Amino acid sequence: MLKGLQGMGDMMGLMKKAQKMKKDMKKLKKEISKTNITVMDDNEDITITVNGDHIIQKIIFSENVKNYDNKKLAILVKDTINKSSKEVEKMSSEKMSVLSKQGIPTDLPF
């Protein structure tokens, strides 16, 4: 009758490992969320700070933007926001790679 319980130790170990993975993932996602990335356009006319959740925290314009027409300014803002988004993705991937190197899938739903 005890033969059927033989695998319970393995199951408990897996459950503990899964709980640790969940805790590590939540901690890392919180750290990513709090991380700010600051990006400038090539001419340093616009500076955008974005957090790990892709929420814009700050936008700073240099004095030079006064000379831009609306179309050029809109393109510059769009391009700088897109650049910041790519940087956030890069940062997130780098931080998540630590977990994947430990054999933890980074696409878990928690």
NUMAR-20049 format. One record per atom (N, C-alpha, C): x, y, z. Coordinates in nm, 2 decimals. Example, Ala and Ser with C-alpha at 12.3 -4.5 7.8 and 13.67 -1.06 7.14 Angstrom:
BEGIN
+--------+--------+--------+
|     px |     py |     pz |
+--------+--------+--------+
|   1.32 |  -0.57 |   0.78 |
|   1.23 |  -0.45 |   0.78 |
|   1.32 |  -0.33 |   0.78 |
|   1.28 |  -0.22 |   0.71 |
|   1.37 |  -0.11 |   0.71 |
|   1.29 |   0.00 |   0.79 |
+--------+--------+--------+
This chain:
BEGIN
+--------+--------+--------+
|     px |     py |     pz |
+--------+--------+--------+
|   0.08 |  -0.12 |   0.00 |
|   0.00 |   0.00 |   0.00 |
|   0.09 |   0.13 |   0.00 |
|   0.20 |   0.12 |   0.06 |
|   0.29 |   0.23 |   0.07 |
|   0.36 |   0.25 |  -0.06 |
|   0.36 |   0.15 |  -0.15 |
|   0.43 |   0.17 |  -0.28 |
|   0.37 |   0.28 |  -0.36 |
|   0.25 |   0.31 |  -0.35 |
|   0.18 |   0.42 |  -0.43 |
|   0.22 |   0.55 |  -0.38 |
|   0.27 |   0.56 |  -0.26 |
|   0.32 |   0.69 |  -0.20 |
|   0.46 |   0.72 |  -0.23 |
|   0.53 |   0.63 |  -0.30 |
|   0.67 |   0.65 |  -0.32 |
|   0.71 |   0.78 |  -0.40 |
|   0.62 |   0.82 |  -0.49 |
|   0.65 |   0.94 |  -0.57 |
|   0.61 |   1.07 |  -0.50 |
|   0.55 |   1.06 |  -0.38 |
|   0.50 |   1.18 |  -0.31 |
|   0.62 |   1.27 |  -0.28 |
|   0.73 |   1.21 |  -0.24 |
|   0.85 |   1.30 |  -0.21 |
|   0.90 |   1.38 |  -0.32 |
|   0.90 |   1.31 |  -0.44 |
|   0.93 |   1.38 |  -0.56 |
|   0.83 |   1.49 |  -0.59 |
|   0.71 |   1.47 |  -0.57 |
|   0.60 |   1.56 |  -0.60 |
|   0.62 |   1.68 |  -0.51 |
|   0.64 |   1.66 |  -0.38 |
|   0.66 |   1.77 |  -0.28 |
|   0.78 |   1.86 |  -0.32 |
|   0.89 |   1.79 |  -0.37 |
|   1.01 |   1.86 |  -0.41 |
|   0.98 |   1.95 |  -0.53 |
|   0.90 |   1.90 |  -0.62 |
|   0.86 |   1.98 |  -0.74 |
|   0.77 |   2.09 |  -0.70 |
|   0.68 |   2.07 |  -0.61 |
|   0.59 |   2.18 |  -0.56 |
|   0.67 |   2.29 |  -0.50 |
|   0.77 |   2.25 |  -0.41 |
|   0.86 |   2.35 |  -0.35 |
|   0.94 |   2.43 |  -0.45 |
|   0.99 |   2.36 |  -0.55 |
|   1.06 |   2.43 |  -0.66 |
|   0.97 |   2.52 |  -0.74 |
|   0.85 |   2.48 |  -0.76 |
|   0.76 |   2.57 |  -0.84 |
|   0.72 |   2.69 |  -0.76 |
|   0.71 |   2.68 |  -0.62 |
|   0.68 |   2.80 |  -0.54 |
|   0.80 |   2.89 |  -0.54 |
|   0.92 |   2.84 |  -0.53 |
|   1.04 |   2.92 |  -0.54 |
|   1.05 |   2.99 |  -0.67 |
|   1.02 |   2.92 |  -0.78 |
|   1.02 |   2.98 |  -0.91 |
|   0.92 |   3.10 |  -0.92 |
|   0.80 |   3.07 |  -0.87 |
|   0.70 |   3.18 |  -0.87 |
|   0.74 |   3.30 |  -0.79 |
|   0.80 |   3.28 |  -0.67 |
|   0.85 |   3.39 |  -0.59 |
|   0.96 |   3.47 |  -0.66 |
|   1.06 |   3.39 |  -0.72 |
|   1.17 |   3.46 |  -0.79 |
|   1.12 |   3.54 |  -0.91 |
|   1.02 |   3.48 |  -0.98 |
|   0.96 |   3.55 |  -1.10 |
|   0.89 |   3.68 |  -1.06 |
|   0.81 |   3.68 |  -0.95 |
|   0.74 |   3.80 |  -0.91 |
|   0.84 |   3.90 |  -0.86 |
|   0.95 |   3.86 |  -0.79 |
|   1.05 |   3.95 |  -0.74 |
|   1.12 |   4.02 |  -0.86 |
|   1.15 |   3.94 |  -0.96 |
|   1.22 |   4.00 |  -1.08 |
|   1.13 |   4.09 |  -1.16 |
|   1.00 |   4.05 |  -1.18 |
|   0.91 |   4.14 |  -1.25 |
|   0.89 |   4.27 |  -1.17 |
|   0.89 |   4.27 |  -1.04 |
|   0.88 |   4.39 |  -0.96 |
|   1.00 |   4.48 |  -0.98 |
|   1.12 |   4.42 |  -0.98 |
|   1.24 |   4.49 |  -1.00 |
|   1.24 |   4.55 |  -1.14 |
|   1.20 |   4.48 |  -1.24 |
|   1.19 |   4.53 |  -1.38 |
|   1.10 |   4.65 |  -1.39 |
|   0.98 |   4.64 |  -1.32 |
|   0.88 |   4.74 |  -1.32 |
|   0.93 |   4.87 |  -1.26 |
|   1.02 |   4.86 |  -1.16 |
|   1.07 |   4.98 |  -1.10 |
|   1.19 |   5.04 |  -1.16 |
|   1.25 |   4.97 |  -1.26 |
|   1.37 |   5.02 |  -1.33 |
|   1.33 |   5.12 |  -1.43 |
|   1.40 |   5.23 |  -1.43 |
|   1.38 |   5.34 |  -1.53 |
|   1.49 |   5.34 |  -1.64 |
|   1.45 |   5.36 |  -1.76 |
|   1.54 |   5.37 |  -1.87 |
|   1.53 |   5.51 |  -1.93 |
|   1.64 |   5.57 |  -1.95 |
|   1.64 |   5.71 |  -2.01 |
|   1.71 |   5.70 |  -2.15 |
|   1.64 |   5.76 |  -2.25 |
|   1.68 |   5.75 |  -2.39 |
|   1.68 |   5.89 |  -2.45 |
|   1.77 |   5.92 |  -2.53 |
|   1.77 |   6.05 |  -2.60 |
|   1.77 |   6.02 |  -2.75 |
|   1.72 |   6.12 |  -2.83 |
|   1.73 |   6.11 |  -2.97 |
|   1.88 |   6.13 |  -3.01 |
|   1.91 |   6.11 |  -3.14 |
|   2.05 |   6.13 |  -3.18 |
|   2.11 |   6.27 |  -3.16 |
|   2.02 |   6.37 |  -3.17 |
|   2.07 |   6.51 |  -3.15 |
|   2.06 |   6.56 |  -3.01 |
|   2.01 |   6.47 |  -2.92 |
|   1.98 |   6.50 |  -2.78 |
|   1.89 |   6.62 |  -2.76 |
|   1.79 |   6.62 |  -2.85 |
|   1.68 |   6.73 |  -2.84 |
|   1.57 |   6.68 |  -2.75 |
|   1.55 |   6.55 |  -2.75 |
|   1.44 |   6.49 |  -2.66 |
|   1.50 |   6.38 |  -2.58 |
|   1.46 |   6.39 |  -2.45 |
|   1.50 |   6.29 |  -2.35 |
|   1.37 |   6.23 |  -2.29 |
|   1.36 |   6.10 |  -2.30 |
|   1.24 |   6.03 |  -2.25 |
|   1.29 |   5.93 |  -2.15 |
|   1.22 |   5.93 |  -2.03 |
|   1.24 |   5.83 |  -1.93 |
|   1.12 |   5.74 |  -1.92 |
|   1.14 |   5.61 |  -1.93 |
|   1.03 |   5.51 |  -1.93 |
|   1.07 |   5.41 |  -1.82 |
|   0.96 |   5.36 |  -1.75 |
|   0.99 |   5.25 |  -1.65 |
|   0.97 |   5.11 |  -1.72 |
|   1.00 |   5.01 |  -1.65 |
|   1.00 |   4.87 |  -1.70 |
|   0.86 |   4.83 |  -1.74 |
|   0.76 |   4.90 |  -1.71 |
|   0.62 |   4.87 |  -1.75 |
|   0.58 |   4.95 |  -1.88 |
|   0.68 |   5.01 |  -1.94 |
|   0.66 |   5.10 |  -2.06 |
|   0.58 |   5.22 |  -2.03 |
|   0.58 |   5.27 |  -1.90 |
|   0.51 |   5.39 |  -1.87 |
|   0.60 |   5.51 |  -1.87 |
|   0.57 |   5.61 |  -1.95 |
|   0.66 |   5.73 |  -1.96 |
|   0.66 |   5.80 |  -1.83 |
|   0.78 |   5.82 |  -1.78 |
|   0.79 |   5.89 |  -1.65 |
|   0.82 |   6.04 |  -1.67 |
|   0.90 |   6.07 |  -1.78 |
|   0.94 |   6.21 |  -1.80 |
|   0.98 |   6.23 |  -1.94 |
|   0.94 |   6.35 |  -2.00 |
|   0.99 |   6.39 |  -2.13 |
|   1.05 |   6.53 |  -2.11 |
|   1.17 |   6.54 |  -2.17 |
|   1.24 |   6.67 |  -2.16 |
|   1.28 |   6.71 |  -2.30 |
|   1.24 |   6.84 |  -2.34 |
|   1.28 |   6.89 |  -2.47 |
|   1.39 |   6.99 |  -2.45 |
|   1.49 |   6.99 |  -2.54 |
|   1.59 |   7.09 |  -2.54 |
|   1.53 |   7.22 |  -2.61 |
|   1.61 |   7.33 |  -2.60 |
|   1.57 |   7.45 |  -2.66 |
|   1.56 |   7.44 |  -2.81 |
|   1.63 |   7.35 |  -2.87 |
|   1.63 |   7.33 |  -3.02 |
|   1.50 |   7.30 |  -3.07 |
|   1.41 |   7.23 |  -3.00 |
|   1.28 |   7.19 |  -3.05 |
|   1.19 |   7.31 |  -3.09 |
|   1.22 |   7.43 |  -3.04 |
|   1.15 |   7.54 |  -3.08 |
|   1.16 |   7.57 |  -3.23 |
|   1.27 |   7.53 |  -3.29 |
|   1.29 |   7.55 |  -3.43 |
|   1.23 |   7.44 |  -3.52 |
|   1.17 |   7.34 |  -3.46 |
|   1.11 |   7.23 |  -3.54 |
|   0.97 |   7.26 |  -3.57 |
|   0.93 |   7.21 |  -3.69 |
|   0.78 |   7.22 |  -3.72 |
|   0.72 |   7.10 |  -3.66 |
|   0.58 |   7.10 |  -3.65 |
|   0.51 |   7.00 |  -3.58 |
|   0.53 |   6.86 |  -3.64 |
|   0.54 |   6.85 |  -3.77 |
|   0.56 |   6.72 |  -3.83 |
|   0.70 |   6.66 |  -3.78 |
|   0.80 |   6.74 |  -3.79 |
|   0.94 |   6.69 |  -3.75 |
|   0.94 |   6.66 |  -3.60 |
|   0.88 |   6.74 |  -3.52 |
|   0.87 |   6.71 |  -3.38 |
|   0.80 |   6.58 |  -3.35 |
|   0.68 |   6.56 |  -3.41 |
|   0.61 |   6.44 |  -3.39 |
|   0.69 |   6.32 |  -3.43 |
|   0.76 |   6.32 |  -3.54 |
|   0.84 |   6.21 |  -3.58 |
|   0.95 |   6.18 |  -3.48 |
|   1.01 |   6.29 |  -3.43 |
|   1.12 |   6.28 |  -3.33 |
|   1.07 |   6.22 |  -3.20 |
|   0.95 |   6.26 |  -3.16 |
|   0.90 |   6.21 |  -3.03 |
|   0.86 |   6.06 |  -3.05 |
|   0.80 |   6.03 |  -3.16 |
|   0.76 |   5.89 |  -3.19 |
|   0.88 |   5.80 |  -3.19 |
|   0.99 |   5.84 |  -3.27 |
|   1.11 |   5.76 |  -3.28 |
|   1.18 |   5.74 |  -3.14 |
|   1.18 |   5.85 |  -3.06 |
|   1.24 |   5.84 |  -2.93 |
|   1.16 |   5.75 |  -2.84 |
|   1.03 |   5.76 |  -2.84 |
|   0.95 |   5.66 |  -2.76 |
|   0.97 |   5.52 |  -2.81 |
|   0.97 |   5.50 |  -2.94 |
|   1.00 |   5.36 |  -2.99 |
|   1.14 |   5.31 |  -2.94 |
|   1.24 |   5.40 |  -2.95 |
|   1.37 |   5.36 |  -2.90 |
|   1.37 |   5.32 |  -2.75 |
|   1.30 |   5.40 |  -2.67 |
|   1.29 |   5.37 |  -2.53 |
|   1.22 |   5.24 |  -2.50 |
|   1.12 |   5.21 |  -2.58 |
|   1.05 |   5.08 |  -2.57 |
|   1.14 |   4.96 |  -2.60 |
|   1.22 |   4.98 |  -2.70 |
|   1.32 |   4.87 |  -2.74 |
|   1.42 |   4.85 |  -2.63 |
|   1.46 |   4.96 |  -2.57 |
|   1.56 |   4.95 |  -2.46 |
|   1.50 |   4.88 |  -2.33 |
|   1.37 |   4.91 |  -2.31 |
|   1.30 |   4.84 |  -2.19 |
|   1.29 |   4.69 |  -2.22 |
|   1.26 |   4.66 |  -2.34 |
|   1.25 |   4.52 |  -2.38 |
|   1.39 |   4.45 |  -2.37 |
|   1.49 |   4.52 |  -2.41 |
|   1.63 |   4.46 |  -2.40 |
|   1.67 |   4.44 |  -2.25 |
|   1.64 |   4.54 |  -2.17 |
|   1.67 |   4.53 |  -2.02 |
|   1.59 |   4.42 |  -1.96 |
|   1.46 |   4.41 |  -1.99 |
|   1.38 |   4.30 |  -1.94 |
|   1.43 |   4.16 |  -1.98 |
|   1.47 |   4.15 |  -2.11 |
|   1.52 |   4.02 |  -2.15 |
|   1.65 |   3.98 |  -2.08 |
|   1.74 |   4.08 |  -2.06 |
|   1.86 |   4.06 |  -1.99 |
|   1.84 |   4.01 |  -1.85 |
|   1.75 |   4.08 |  -1.78 |
|   1.72 |   4.04 |  -1.64 |
|   1.65 |   3.90 |  -1.64 |
|   1.56 |   3.88 |  -1.73 |
|   1.49 |   3.75 |  -1.73 |
|   1.58 |   3.63 |  -1.77 |
|   1.69 |   3.66 |  -1.85 |
|   1.77 |   3.56 |  -1.89 |
|   1.84 |   3.49 |  -1.77 |
|   1.85 |   3.56 |  -1.66 |
|   1.91 |   3.50 |  -1.54 |
|   1.82 |   3.38 |  -1.49 |
|   1.69 |   3.39 |  -1.50 |
|   1.60 |   3.29 |  -1.46 |
|   1.60 |   3.17 |  -1.57 |
|   1.61 |   3.21 |  -1.69 |
|   1.61 |   3.10 |  -1.80 |
|   1.74 |   3.02 |  -1.79 |
|   1.85 |   3.08 |  -1.75 |
|   1.97 |   3.01 |  -1.73 |
|   1.96 |   2.91 |  -1.62 |
|   1.87 |   2.93 |  -1.52 |
|   1.84 |   2.84 |  -1.41 |
|   1.74 |   2.73 |  -1.45 |
|   1.70 |   2.74 |  -1.57 |
|   1.60 |   2.64 |  -1.62 |
|   1.46 |   2.68 |  -1.59 |
|   1.43 |   2.80 |  -1.55 |
|   1.30 |   2.85 |  -1.52 |
|   1.24 |   2.92 |  -1.65 |
|   1.13 |   2.87 |  -1.69 |
|   1.06 |   2.93 |  -1.81 |
|   1.02 |   3.08 |  -1.77 |
|   1.05 |   3.17 |  -1.86 |
|   1.02 |   3.31 |  -1.84 |
|   0.88 |   3.35 |  -1.88 |
|   0.81 |   3.27 |  -1.94 |
|   0.68 |   3.30 |  -1.99 |
|   0.56 |   3.25 |  -1.90 |
|   0.60 |   3.22 |  -1.77 |
|   0.49 |   3.17 |  -1.68 |
|   0.39 |   3.28 |  -1.65 |
|   0.27 |   3.25 |  -1.63 |
|   0.16 |   3.35 |  -1.61 |
|   0.16 |   3.41 |  -1.47 |
|   0.27 |   3.42 |  -1.40 |
|   0.27 |   3.49 |  -1.27 |
|   0.39 |   3.58 |  -1.26 |
+--------+--------+--------+
